[in-house]
Amino acid sequence: MAQLVLDLEYRPALGREDFLVAPANELAVAWIDRWPDWPGFALAIVGPPGSGKSHLLQVWRAMSGAVEIDPARLEVGAIAELLGPAEGVALDGLDAVLEGDPGRAPERAEALLHLYNLLAERGGHLLLTGRRPPTRWPVALADLRSRLATVQTVELGAPDDALIEALLVKLFADRQLAVGPEVVRFLLARMERSFAAARRLVAALDRAALESRRGITVPLARQVLRDLAPAVEDDDIN
């Protein structure tokens, strides 16, 4: 009988020492470490889902004392309260919020412009993250578009094998899962090379191990890979 699995959240390690530095992200890390000596007061970090944008945002927030504002709460009338006395603001995934609710995008754009101007007056700093550069965000407000065009933007690149391997090890460790190096090597040789795929795979392995009351072994990894990608030929997984 399969074990009942409670869908409990886990807390990933998001400290500076927990961030995996590799060629794909070292430029972004250098910009974070360079704070507060940025050439402008705003920085945007962009990249695909799971590439480390939110982790770097939390690293910067901790070192700068910035407040994190949920982009979904951007309203002109709420900016003063959300900002308070802070001189730094972090906005994570703003482009997804703008694209996900086009009807409120103009209101949020006006609120962001207000926030931008307030921070500039205070000599503060703004960190934005998104999947695409700010110049490609769905913003119709001309004044905001012109400001976003001046934001220093750094892009997180595609991960290499070394980074994916290190990410797998970190994701297993975050979930307090004991996994042998042979399992990591097996997964690395057969999985999709992306951060999002690594997160899905580790989550699926965690759940499968709980359901089957088994440790995470190569046979279990093979089974989970088949379940996640049933169209993949057996020769690619064996």
C-alpha positions as CSV (number, residue, x, y, z in Angstrom):
1,M,0.0,0.0,0.0
2,A,1.3,3.4,-0.9
3,Q,2.0,5.8,2.0
4,L,-0.2,8.8,2.3
5,V,1.9,11.8,1.5
6,L,1.2,15.2,3.1
7,D,1.9,18.0,0.7
8,L,4.1,20.0,3.1
9,E,6.2,22.9,2.0
10,Y,9.9,22.9,2.6
11,R,12.1,25.9,3.1
12,P,15.0,26.3,0.6
13,A,18.3,27.6,1.8
14,L,18.5,31.2,0.4
15,G,21.6,32.6,2.1
16,R,24.6,34.1,0.2
17,E,26.7,31.1,1.1
18,D,24.0,28.8,-0.4
19,F,24.0,30.4,-3.9
20,L,25.8,28.3,-6.5
21,V,28.1,30.5,-8.5
22,A,28.9,29.4,-12.0
23,P,29.6,31.0,-15.4
24,A,25.9,31.2,-16.0
25,N,25.3,33.6,-13.1
26,E,28.7,35.0,-12.0
27,L,28.0,38.4,-13.6
28,A,24.7,38.8,-11.7
29,V,26.5,37.8,-8.5
30,A,29.2,40.4,-9.2
31,W,26.5,43.1,-9.5
32,I,24.9,42.0,-6.2
33,D,28.3,42.1,-4.5
34,R,29.0,45.5,-6.0
35,W,26.1,47.1,-4.2
36,P,25.8,50.0,-3.2
37,D,28.2,51.1,-5.9
38,W,25.9,50.6,-8.8
39,P,26.2,53.2,-11.6
40,G,22.4,53.8,-11.3
41,F,20.0,53.2,-8.5
42,A,18.1,50.3,-10.2
43,L,19.2,46.8,-11.3
44,A,17.2,44.1,-13.1
45,I,18.1,40.4,-13.0
46,V,16.4,38.4,-15.7
47,G,16.3,34.7,-16.6
48,P,14.2,31.6,-16.9
49,P,12.1,30.2,-14.1
50,G,14.2,28.6,-11.3
51,S,17.5,30.2,-12.5
52,G,18.2,31.8,-9.2
53,K,16.6,35.3,-9.6
54,S,14.6,35.0,-6.4
55,H,17.5,33.6,-4.5
56,L,19.8,36.6,-5.5
57,L,17.0,39.0,-4.7
58,Q,16.8,37.6,-1.1
59,V,20.6,37.8,-0.8
60,W,20.5,41.5,-1.8
61,R,17.5,42.2,0.4
62,A,19.3,40.7,3.4
63,M,22.5,42.6,2.8
64,S,20.9,46.0,1.9
65,G,18.0,46.0,4.4
66,A,15.6,46.5,1.5
67,V,11.9,45.8,1.8
68,E,10.3,43.2,-0.5
69,I,7.0,44.4,-2.0
70,D,4.7,41.9,-3.7
71,P,4.2,43.3,-7.2
72,A,0.5,42.3,-7.0
73,R,0.1,44.9,-4.3
74,L,1.3,47.8,-6.4
75,E,-1.3,50.6,-6.1
76,V,-0.5,54.3,-6.2
77,G,-2.4,54.9,-2.9
78,A,-0.5,52.1,-1.2
79,I,3.1,52.9,-2.1
80,A,3.8,55.2,0.8
81,E,2.7,52.6,3.3
82,L,4.4,49.7,1.5
83,L,7.7,51.6,1.3
84,G,7.7,53.1,4.8
85,P,11.1,54.7,5.7
86,A,13.0,52.1,3.5
87,E,15.6,53.2,1.0
88,G,15.7,49.9,-0.9
89,V,13.0,47.9,-2.5
90,A,13.0,44.4,-4.1
91,L,10.2,43.4,-6.6
92,D,10.3,39.8,-7.6
93,G,8.6,38.6,-10.9
94,L,7.0,41.9,-11.8
95,D,6.7,41.1,-15.5
96,A,4.6,37.9,-14.7
97,V,2.2,40.0,-12.6
98,L,1.9,42.6,-15.4
99,E,1.3,40.0,-18.0
100,G,-1.0,37.9,-15.8
101,D,-3.5,40.7,-15.2
102,P,-3.4,43.0,-18.2
103,G,-6.5,44.9,-17.0
104,R,-4.6,46.2,-13.9
105,A,-1.2,46.7,-15.7
106,P,-1.7,50.5,-16.3
107,E,-2.5,51.0,-12.6
108,R,0.5,49.0,-11.5
109,A,2.7,50.8,-14.0
110,E,1.7,54.1,-12.5
111,A,2.4,52.8,-9.0
112,L,5.8,51.6,-10.1
113,L,6.6,55.0,-11.6
114,H,5.6,56.6,-8.2
115,L,7.8,54.1,-6.3
116,Y,10.7,54.6,-8.8
117,N,10.5,58.4,-8.3
118,L,10.3,58.2,-4.5
119,L,13.3,55.9,-4.3
120,A,15.3,58.2,-6.6
121,E,14.5,61.2,-4.4
122,R,15.7,59.2,-1.3
123,G,18.9,58.1,-3.0
124,G,17.8,54.5,-2.6
125,H,18.0,51.4,-4.7
126,L,15.6,49.2,-6.6
127,L,16.1,45.5,-7.5
128,L,13.7,44.0,-10.1
129,T,13.6,40.4,-11.4
130,G,11.7,39.0,-14.3
131,R,11.9,36.5,-17.1
132,R,12.6,39.2,-19.8
133,P,14.4,42.5,-19.8
134,P,12.4,45.5,-18.5
135,T,12.3,47.0,-22.0
136,R,10.1,44.1,-23.1
137,W,7.6,44.3,-20.2
138,P,4.0,45.2,-21.1
139,V,4.2,48.8,-20.0
140,A,2.3,51.5,-21.9
141,L,3.2,54.4,-19.6
142,A,5.8,56.4,-21.6
143,D,7.5,57.9,-18.5
144,L,7.9,54.5,-16.9
145,R,9.1,53.0,-20.2
146,S,11.8,55.6,-20.5
147,R,13.0,54.9,-16.9
148,L,13.0,51.1,-17.4
149,A,15.1,51.6,-20.5
150,T,17.9,53.0,-18.3
151,V,17.9,50.2,-15.7
152,Q,21.1,48.2,-15.7
153,T,20.0,44.7,-16.7
154,V,22.0,41.4,-16.2
155,E,20.8,38.1,-17.6
156,L,21.3,34.7,-16.1
157,G,22.6,32.3,-18.7
158,A,21.9,28.7,-19.5
159,P,23.3,26.3,-16.9
160,D,26.2,24.0,-17.7
161,D,26.5,20.4,-16.4
162,A,28.6,21.5,-13.4
163,L,25.9,23.9,-12.3
164,I,23.0,21.5,-12.8
165,E,24.9,18.8,-10.8
166,A,25.5,21.3,-8.0
167,L,21.9,22.4,-8.1
168,L,20.6,18.8,-7.8
169,V,22.8,18.3,-4.8
170,K,21.5,21.5,-3.2
171,L,17.9,20.7,-3.9
172,F,18.2,17.3,-2.3
173,A,20.0,18.8,0.7
174,D,17.3,21.5,1.0
175,R,14.8,18.6,1.4
176,Q,17.1,16.8,3.8
177,L,17.3,13.8,1.4
178,A,20.3,11.5,1.4
179,V,21.2,10.7,-2.2
180,G,24.3,9.0,-3.4
181,P,26.6,10.5,-6.1
182,E,25.6,7.6,-8.5
183,V,22.0,8.8,-8.5
184,V,23.1,12.4,-9.3
185,R,25.3,11.2,-12.1
186,F,22.5,9.0,-13.5
187,L,20.0,11.9,-13.4
188,L,22.5,14.4,-14.9
189,A,23.1,12.1,-17.9
190,R,19.4,11.8,-18.7
191,M,17.5,14.9,-17.5
192,E,16.6,18.1,-19.3
193,R,19.2,20.8,-18.8
194,S,17.2,23.5,-17.0
195,F,16.7,24.8,-13.5
196,A,12.9,24.2,-13.7
197,A,13.4,20.6,-14.7
198,A,15.8,20.0,-11.9
199,R,13.3,21.3,-9.4
200,R,10.5,19.2,-10.8
201,L,12.6,16.1,-10.8
202,V,13.8,16.5,-7.2
203,A,10.2,17.2,-6.0
204,A,9.0,14.1,-7.9
205,L,11.8,11.9,-6.4
206,D,11.0,13.1,-2.9
207,R,7.3,12.3,-3.4
208,A,8.0,8.9,-5.0
209,A,10.4,7.9,-2.1
210,L,7.7,8.8,0.5
211,E,5.0,7.0,-1.3
212,S,7.0,3.9,-1.9
213,R,8.8,4.1,1.5
214,R,12.1,3.6,-0.4
215,G,15.4,5.5,-0.5
216,I,16.3,7.4,-3.6
217,T,18.2,5.0,-5.7
218,V,19.0,4.6,-9.4
219,P,16.1,2.2,-10.0
220,L,13.7,4.8,-8.4
221,A,15.3,7.6,-10.4
222,R,14.8,5.6,-13.6
223,Q,11.1,5.0,-12.7
224,V,10.5,8.7,-11.9
225,L,12.2,9.8,-15.2
226,R,9.9,7.4,-17.1
227,D,6.9,8.8,-15.3
228,L,7.9,12.4,-16.0
229,A,8.7,11.8,-19.6
230,P,6.7,8.8,-20.9
231,A,7.5,9.6,-24.5
232,V,11.3,9.2,-23.9
233,E,12.7,6.0,-25.4
234,D,13.7,3.4,-22.8
235,D,17.3,3.4,-24.3
236,D,17.6,7.1,-23.2
237,I,16.7,6.2,-19.6
238,N,18.2,2.7,-19.0
